Amino acid sequence: MAEPSPPEAGPDGTGDHEVRLQKLLAQSGVASRRRCEELMLDGKVTVDGEVVTRLGTKVDPRTALIRVEGRRLPPVSPNVYLALNKPRGVVSTMSDPQGRRTLSDLVAERPERLFHVGRLDTDTSGLLVLTNDGDFAQRLAHPSYEVDKTYVAEVRGDVAKATLAQLREGVTLEDGPVTVSAVRIVQRGSGKTIVELVIHEGRNRIVRRLLDHVGHPVTQLTRTRIGPVALGQLKAGELRELTNDELGELLDTTQL
């Protein structure tokens, strides 16, 4: 197979895909063009690990690793990265032989072929990340990258301080130990407790099994955060694009 041709050079010897750095920063929503120039002159912008202070420097937005004040600016890409608030009762697949409502029903108007990163139980609501970037989806779902996932669970009974300590120390289930990064009480009520816990594992029904193991069966469960991506005010069944800061942090976490 023939080697791909290099990009054609423009009048100044740069590739056709290259753009002025301050223009790219402004178009990406970092700040106004003037403020982006100030950030460059102040030494707060790096490209591929090198500080760039010369105005007019050109970069390839598809491949350059750009940081502004330490924050990663995602490369220009045809891929999409979406946050979805999955309602209860929706199956975390793109099709279902039993005819149940699936993620495909929620993204029917999107033209891309989307992958869901991990899954949520049918009776669990909350945050899912969807993308057409297969490498990103595979890495984000892999436990070796230890992306924290935050859940809010309503459980039966009054959760004692000793139970919180037990969870923080780690619990061993039938398929192995579970590490809980953080856990706290959100609210106590009559015969129930709302707890928030953070884990980075994605084993099947892991949160429900974990809380059931310590004597507090889950009656309602919502995932509220994946790494830097928060569910926020996103309504059930709605989508939004990840912000540059969210995507940049996830790309760093997954070493892409």
Buried (B, 14 or more C-beta within 10 A) or exposed (E): EEEEEEEEEEEEEBEEBBBBBBBBBBEBEBBEBEEBBEBBEEEBBBBEEEEBEEEEBBBBBEEBBBBBEEBBBBBBEEBBBBBBBBBBEBBBBBEBEEEEEBBBEBBEEBEBEBBBBBBBBBEBBBBBBBBBBEEBBEBBBEEEBEBBBBBBBBBBEBBBEEBBEBBBEEBEEEEEEBBBEEBEBEEEEEEBBBBBBBBBBBBEBBBBBBBBBBEBEBEBBBBBBBBBBBBEEBEBEEBEEBBBBBBBBBBBBBEE
